[in-house]
Amino acid sequence: MEQALEVYEIARKYDPTNKQLEEMAEKCAQDLLVNDKGYGKGAMPFGDLFMKGYGREEQNPLGLGGLAKAESDPKVAKWLKDDIMFRNQFDMLKQNPNMILQLMGTDPRWMEVFKILTGVDLGAFGEAKRAEQEENAKREAELKEKMEQQEREREEQRKRQEFESLPDDKK
């Protein structure tokens, strides 16, 4: 549940007006505080979001209706038809929603399924993070080069002053 809350909070930073994300984050936070399902803390990162009975099913993007929506998506339908392993994973996901995080880490197609279900493109977050890291690295390199240049200039100035302070016969 804590992982789910972290994912929703990250997503909310990029889409602060998304009411579904806000509701899902609030639900996760509530489930962390009051765990009336009997699950141990952290036992199910997404709780029972894929199962019936979570709020109003028609409004739950991660409910069984959402999985049916994902199945009807042309890309996902092709993956389900062409790849028996993907099909098996999808069927297991219906039984064990915990798998979504693990699956997203092993196969980029699951990031697409998550995007279809929630409207949140977690891949874009990774790209934005990488771009930010590259920009920071570039700035650090520029700053380092500037500092090294300043140090070289100071050293040259020190040597000039030292040379000028020598008696004329030692120059």
N, C-alpha and C positions, 0 to 999 in steps of 0.2 A: 504494500500500500504506500509505503514511503517513496518507493521508486516511481510509482504512478504519480504521486503528488509532485515530485521533482519534475517529471516530464511535463505535467500540466503547467507548472509554474514557469518553466522555460518557454513553453509555447505561448503562455500569456504575455511574456515580455515582448514577443514578436507580433502578437495579435491581441492587444489589451481590450478591444471592443467585442471580442468573441464571447457571447453569452454562454454557449455550450461549454467552452473551456472553463469559464468561471464556475458554472454549476458543477462540472465534474471535479474541479479542484476542491470546491467546498465539500462535495460528497466524500472525497478521499480524506480530507482533513477531519470531517465528522467521524468517518469510519476509524480513523486512527485514535480518536478520543474515546468513542463509544463503540466497541466492537461487539455488536449484538448477534453476529453470525457464529460466534464461537471460534473464529480463526485466531491463531496466535499472531502476535504482532509481527508484521512483515511476512506472514505466511503466504499471502496472495497479493502480489503487487497491484494487480488491477481488481482485487476483490472478486465480486461476482458480476462485473460489468457486462460480461457476455451472456449471463444467465437471465432467464425470465424473472420478473419480480423486482428488478431494479427500477424503482420509480415507474414512470410511464414508458412502457416498452417502445411506443412509437416515437418518443422523443430521445431515446437513448441511442446515440450513434454507434455504440459498441455492443448493442444487444444482438440477439439472434436475427432481428430484422436487418440490422446493419451488416451482419455476415451474409444474409441473403442478397442484400444490395451489392456487396463485394462480389459475390458469385455471379451476379448478372453483369458486372463490368466486363467489357470485351477483353481487356488484357488479362484480367484474373481468370475469366472463363477459359481463355486459351491455355493459361498456365495449368489450370486444374485439369483440363482435357489432355494436355500433352505431357505432363510430368506427374507420374504416379506418386512420387515422393512428396511433391508439393500438395497433391490432393490428400495424401495421408496426414500431412502436417495440418492442413486446413481442418480436416475432420477431427483431429486430436485437439485443435485449438477450441473447437466448440465444446469439448469436454473439459479442457483445462486452459482457461484464459491466461494463466500464469505464463504460458509458453510464448506469448506475444513478444515479450522483451528478448528472450533468448533467440527466437526466430528472426527478429529484426537485426540482431547482431550477426547472424550467420548467412542471411540471404537478403539482398537489397529489395527483392520483390515484396518482402513483408513490410518494408517501409512504405511501399506503394499501397499495400492493403490498408495499413494504418492511416495513410493519407485519405484513402477513399472512405474509410469508416468515420474519421474525425474531421477531415478537412484541414488537418495540420500536416505540413510538409516538414518532417523532422530532418530530412536530408538537406533542406535549404538552411536549417540552423547550422548544420555541420559545415556547409559551404561558407556561410557567413562567418563562422568561427575561424575557419581556415584562412579566409581573406583577411580577417582582423589580425590573426597571428602573423601572416605574411607582412602586413602593413607595419605591425609593431616591430618585427625583425628588421625591416627596411629602415625604420626610424632609428632603431638602436644602432644599426651599422653606420648610418649617417652621423649620429651623435658621437659614436666611437671615433670615426674618422675625423670629425671636427675637433674632438678633444686631443687626439694624437697630433693633428696639425698645430693646434695651439701649443702643445707641449714642445713640438719641434721649434716653433717660433720663439718660445721662451728660452729654450736651450741655445738657439742661435744668438739671441739678444744677450744672454748671460756670457757667452763666449766673446762676443764683440766688446762688451763692457770690460771683461777680464783682460782682453787684449789691449784695449785703450788705456787701461789703468797701469799697464806695464811701462817701465821707464823706456825712453826712446831708444836706448842702446840695446834693449832686449826685443824690440819689435822686429 
